[in-house]
């Protein structure tokens, strides 16, 4: 079980919730630029009818220039307060989107950490239960040999068989829980890679620098 060196951060970027929060943050950032741009008047020579209809003489007339261009400038000055409020509103929206993005990333890391911890616990439980299965199997072999030698009744064999069956069932339950937790970890990391390459120990070692224990 192994993960690429760039994990888990690269995978977290593919989570739908993280990707959407990042997109919203970019949109909010762009809105600041749009609001700031509204401060400045448009000086397009053909932006109003006065210029477009003017002849050559009027184009060089100072008063014509003042009324054509100055009107746009005056409008921007008069609406400066509203523009400023729009910029502040856009900044507030961006700050909120940054906070939402941070929360989504932290939540993603928490989910990964929980699943990694779960895998670690289940790996240990699986190893312990496997030892119990091996011991139960040895007990059954001994009981069978002793029964064959006439040393014990068949009830001892039946009891050993039942004990082995119970141990194997418990091992199967743990294995199933580990598969479910592995799927949850794949989902938490954004999905899209081979589940057979999943190692709780290796993932946890990669998380320790970015997630508080």
N, C-alpha and C positions, 0 to 999 in steps of 0.2 A: 504494500500500500504506500503510495507516494503522491505528492502534489508538486506542481510546478513552483519555481522559486518566487514567482510574482503573486502567488495566492496568499491570503484570501482577498485582498483589496480589489484586484482586477475582477474577480468574480462578483464581488458585491456590487460593482458598477452595473452589472447586467440584471440586477434585481429590478422588477418593474417599479416598485415603490421608490427606490433610490434614483432610478433613471428619470422618473416623473418629477421628483423633487428637484433634481438637477436641472431639468428642462424649465420648470417654473422659475427657478432662480435666474436662469439665463434670460428668460422673458422679462422678469422684473428688472433686471439690470439694464436691458435694452430700453425699457420705459423711462428710465432716468435720462438717457440720452435724448429721447424724443421730447421729453418735457423741457430739457435745457435748450434744445434747438428752437423751441417755440419762443424763446426770449428774443431771438434775432429777427429783424424784419426781412422781408423778401425784397431784393433790389433788382428783380427781373425787369429789364427795360420794356419788355412787351407783356408785363404782368397786369397792366390796367389800360382802360380804353384811352385815357388822355395821351399816353405815350404812343400807343399803337396808331392813333389817328393824327398825331402831330406831324407837321411838315418839317423840313430841315431847319427852318428858322426857329421854330419852337423848341427843337431839340437842344439848341444852344442857348435858349432863353433861361436866365437864372430863376425867374419866378416860376416858369413852367417846371423846371427841375425841382424846385422846392416843394411845389404842391403835389407833384407826382411821387417823389421819393419821400418827402417829409411827412406826408400823410401816413405812410406805412410805419415810419419811425415813431411818429406821435402815437399811433395806435399801440405799438409795442410798449411805449413808456406808460401809457394809461392803463394797460392791462398787466403791468409788471407784477403787481401784487398777486393777481390770479395765477400768473405763470409761476411765481415763486412758490405758491401753495401747491401747484401741480408737481413741481420738482420735489418738494418735501413729502408729498403724498407718495410719489414714486419711490423715494428713498425709504419711506416707512414700509412700503410693500416689499421692497428688496430685502430689507432687514428681516421682515417676517419670513420671506422665502428662504433666506439663509438659515434662520432658526429651524424651519421645517426640514430643510435638507440635513442639517446637523442631527436633528432628532431621528430622521429616517436612517441615517448611517449608524448612529449609536444603537438604535433598535435592531438593525441588521447584525451588528457585532454581538449584541446580547443574545440574539437567537442562535448565532453560530456558536458562541461560547456555551450556551445551554446544551446544544446538541453534541458538541465535542465532549463536554463533561459527561453527558449521558452515555456516549459511546465508550468513554474510558471506564465508567462503572460497569457497563454491560460486558466489556471485554474481560474485565477482572472476574465478573460473575460467571462468564462462559468458561474461563479457564478453571475456576474452582469447581464448577458443576461437571466439567469434563473429567476432572480427577475423581469426582464422586461416581460417575458412570464407570470409569475404569475399575474403581474399587469394587463396585457392585458386580461387575462382570467377573472379577477374580473370585469374589465370594460365591457366585453361582458355579464357577468351575470347580471350586473346592467342594461345594455341597454335592454337585453331581458325582464327583469322584468318590466322596465318602458314601454316597447312596449306592453307587456301583459296588463298593467294597462291603456293603452291608452294615456300615457303621451308623447310619442315620436313616430316618424314615423319609419317604418321598415328600412329606410336608415341609421339610427343611429346604428341599429343592424348589418347591412351589413358592415358599416365602422369599427365597433368593431371587427367583424369577420376577416376582412382584416388585421387589426392591429395585431391581435393574430397570424394569419398565417405568417405574415412577421417576427414577433418576433420568432416564432418557427423555421422558415427557417434559420434565423441567428444563432439560438442556434445549429441547426443541422450542419451548416458550421463550427462553432467553435469546435463542437465535432469531426467532421471529421479531422480538422486540428490537434487536440490533438492526435488522433489516429496515424496520419502520423508522428508527432513528437515523439510519444512514440516508434514507430518502428525504427526511426532514432537513438533514444537514445539506444535502445536495440542493434542495429548494432554497435554504437560507443563504447559500453561497451563490445563488443565481442559476444553478443547474448547468447542464451541458457538458459534463465530462464523465468519464468512466467511473461508475460507482465502485468497481473492483480496485480502484487506485486510492481508496479512502482509508486513511490511517488516523485514528483519533489522536495518537501520540504525536504524529508529525504535524497534524493540523494545529494541535494545541501549542506546539513549539513555535509555530508561525504566528499564532494569535497573541502570544504573551507580550509582544512588544507594542501591540496596538489595543489590547483589551486588558483592563485591570483585573487581576485574579479575584 
